[in-house]
Amino acid sequence: MNAQKGLAEILTTTTTSLSLSLSLHCLQEMVGQAIEAIQHSLACDDLSVLIVDEKQGILKPLSHPAEGDAAFDWDPGLLGWVVEHGQALRVDDVTCDPRCDAPMPGIRSALVVPVCNQNRVIAVICLASRQPEAFEAGDERLLVWVAQQLAITVENARLRHEMERRLEEVSALYQLAEQVGVSLDVQEVLESIVQSLKRAMQCRGCSIALLDAEKAVLEIRASAGIDEKWVQAFELQLGEGIAGKVAQDGMPIYAPDILACESFITFDPSVRSLLTVPLMLQQRIIGTLTIDSDQPDAFSKMDEHFLTIAAAQAAVAIEKARLYASLEQRAQNLAEAYTEIKRADRLKGEIVRNVSHELRMPLTFVKSYVDLLLEEHAGPLSDLQKHYLVIVAEKTNHVTRLVSDIVSFEQVDRTPCRREPVSLTDLAQQCLERYATLAGENGLFLIEAWPDDVPLALGDRDKLVQVFDHLVKNAIKFSPEGGRIVVSIEETETSIQVAISDEGIGIPQDQQTHIFERFYQVDGSARRRFGGAGLGLAIVKRIVDAHEGKIWVESMPGQGSTFYFSIPRYQPPQLA
């Protein structure tokens, strides 16, 4: 009785210490100590603990097997009966028991007890003696109690192992998220995912196959633990093989034994079990994620759950990297296009300068000789001849102005604006003086309307002269005889605002946003009636924009137009 009490104390101590680590090594240590305790407490010549391997149908020694020990079939025999029935078996004389088909030499009695976990026999404890009737009912009860303690310890070990596995998986998912977030290169992201998952799942191989939507083909883009020749050989159509079915249906597939799976297409003959889940992004399948093992039935439902979560993370990371790569490509394309546009713009500027130079020279000669003829330096002219020469002079002036406008339009952006204090009232007054004669010839009245104390603006004097000239000239061009053209100027909180009003033909509402575009005319009849190439307002807008100002128009057909533009006010430096 004291020996049995000592055995209980030893087992309690070992199971308690084992629950702290629950490793295979500690389990072996516990069994070793239990064997020593049992051998001291019970009269037996041999004691062993054997683990049941259901897949292979064999029993494997757990506790410090002696050299030469090997696994063996449990059926038939005493051990097989205990595994099958899950009950303890005490045999007083093995030589007389029909269940003992191969008695051990010199052994007469045996006591075999199952170790059960979740209604399954996971191991057996076997005591043997050279003496018949060596074991009593008390010995059987003691060994059953020992088996129960061992079963509890094994279950605790399983639960703890499961918990540690889950913690490892959560940690692996976190590490996976961190690693794939570091790089925005698609291939680096793919390689990081398969390497991380191979370590976390402790599998033989891990691979990512991406779907080529145009060809409807899956191709491995990254792998870990897989021979490169099998990676190169892998190519599956949608619905073909396990990965093809997963990519087609969007559902995970687990093949516990490839040899029994008819739909599996063999690439690597070392694969025995395989788990494939889809890579999905917003209900769109972009590929598959696969882990495999060289052992059958290597993965569990929890592994499938973990891999599905990892696949969701991987799909987001892959799409993020793809989008970044697409943006980089677009940025590169835009940069190349911008460079090409700049080159074309530079060539255009050169062409404009060359053409304008080639046109200006002959136009100057034509105009000069026409003026000489009109002044009758080459002899008297008839009235009809003078009339024809006046027409030539007018058309020459028109072409000259057109060339000047084209050159001005191209030079606006190329010549930086000087920023200096400038009086817009002075510029307006000078402009009205320049066009007074032209206005008088057309029966028009030029009216100035501004106070004496208008503040200075900040701008380029020469370019703002062009703005006034174009707008006043436009007003004269489109105003009827007897009409009034009013130039008014006023200050606002941050700018100086100019308004130039006429009583001309007006501009339809739907065309007012287009009149500042180059070469735009309100309609064909206006061009035929008033002439011009439609560059004046485009030049004005470019100049005002370069001053960080604003320009707009208010007009009604038949009621005239008012063009407004504003230029920032000049702010004197603040004295310290």
URQUI-V701319 format. One record per backbone hydrogen bond with DSSP energy under -1.0 kcal/mol. NH is the residue of the N-H (numbers start at 1). CO is the residue of the C=O. If there is no record, write none. Layout:
# URQUI-V701319
<<NH CO> <NH CO>>
This chain:
# URQUI-V701319
<<5 1> <6 2> <7 3> <8 4> <9 5> <10 6> <11 7> <12 8> <13 9> <14 10> <15 11> <16 12> <17 13> <18 14> <19 15> <21 18> <22 18> <27 23> <28 24> <29 25> <30 26> <31 27> <32 28> <33 29> <34 30> <35 31> <36 32> <37 33> <38 34> <39 35> <40 36> <41 37> <42 38> <44 42> <45 128> <46 128> <48 126> <50 124> <51 60> <52 122> <53 58> <57 53> <58 53> <59 72> <60 51> <62 49> <69 66> <72 59> <81 77> <82 78> <83 79> <84 80> <85 81> <86 82> <89 112> <91 110> <94 108> <96 93> <100 97> <101 99> <107 104> <108 129> <109 129> <110 91> <111 127> <112 89> <113 125> <115 123> <117 120> <122 115> <123 115> <124 50> <125 113> <126 48> <127 111> <128 46> <129 109> <133 92> <140 136> <141 137> <142 138> <143 139> <144 140> <145 141> <146 142> <147 143> <148 144> <149 145> <150 146> <151 147> <152 148> <153 149> <154 150> <155 151> <156 152> <157 153> <158 154> <159 155> <160 156> <161 157> <162 158> <163 159> <164 160> <165 161> <166 162> <167 163> <168 164> <169 165> <170 166> <171 167> <172 168> <173 169> <174 170> <175 171> <176 172> <177 173> <178 174> <179 175> <180 176> <181 177> <189 185> <190 186> <191 187> <192 188> <193 189> <194 190> <195 191> <196 192> <197 193> <198 194> <199 195> <200 196> <201 197> <202 198> <204 292> <205 292> <206 224> <207 290> <208 222> <209 288> <210 219> <211 286> <212 217> <216 212> <217 212> <218 236> <219 210> <221 208> <222 208> <224 206> <230 227> <231 227> <232 228> <233 229> <234 230> <236 218> <238 216> <239 244> <240 237> <244 240> <245 241> <246 242> <247 243> <248 244> <249 245> <250 246> <253 276> <255 274> <258 272> <260 257> <261 258> <271 268> <272 293> <273 293> <274 255> <275 291> <276 253> <277 289> <279 287> <281 284> <284 281> <286 279> <287 279> <288 209> <289 277> <290 207> <291 275> <292 205> <293 273> <297 256> <304 300> <305 301> <306 302> <307 303> <308 304> <309 305> <310 306> <311 307> <312 308> <313 309> <314 310> <315 311> <316 312> <317 313> <318 314> <319 315> <320 316> <321 317> <322 318> <323 319> <324 320> <325 321> <326 322> <327 323> <328 324> <329 325> <330 326> <331 327> <332 328> <333 329> <334 330> <335 331> <336 332> <337 333> <338 334> <339 335> <340 336> <341 337> <342 338> <343 339> <344 340> <345 341> <346 342> <347 343> <348 344> <349 345> <350 346> <351 347> <352 348> <353 349> <354 350> <355 351> <356 352> <357 353> <358 354> <359 355> <360 356> <361 357> <363 359> <364 360> <365 361> <366 362> <367 363> <368 364> <369 365> <370 366> <371 367> <372 368> <373 369> <374 370> <375 371> <376 373> <377 372> <386 382> <387 383> <388 384> <389 385> <390 386> <391 387> <392 388> <393 389> <394 390> <395 391> <396 392> <397 393> <398 394> <399 395> <400 396> <401 397> <402 398> <403 399> <404 400> <405 401> <406 402> <407 403> <408 404> <409 405> <410 406> <411 407> <412 408> <415 411> <420 459> <422 457> <427 423> <428 424> <429 425> <430 426> <431 427> <432 428> <433 429> <434 430> <435 431> <439 435> <440 436> <441 437> <442 438> <443 440> <444 439> <445 483> <447 485> <449 487> <457 422> <458 568> <459 420> <464 460> <465 461> <466 462> <467 463> <468 464> <469 465> <470 466> <471 467> <472 468> <473 469> <474 470> <475 471> <476 472> <477 473> <478 474> <482 443> <483 480> <485 445> <486 501> <487 447> <488 499> <489 449> <490 497> <492 495> <496 567> <497 490> <498 565> <499 488> <500 563> <501 486> <502 561> <511 508> <512 509> <514 511> <517 514> <519 534> <520 517> <527 523> <528 524> <529 525> <530 526> <531 527> <539 535> <540 536> <541 537> <542 538> <543 539> <544 540> <545 541> <546 542> <548 545> <549 544> <550 566> <552 564> <554 562> <556 560> <558 505> <559 556> <560 504> <562 554> <563 500> <564 552> <565 498> <566 550> <567 496> <569 494> <570 456>>
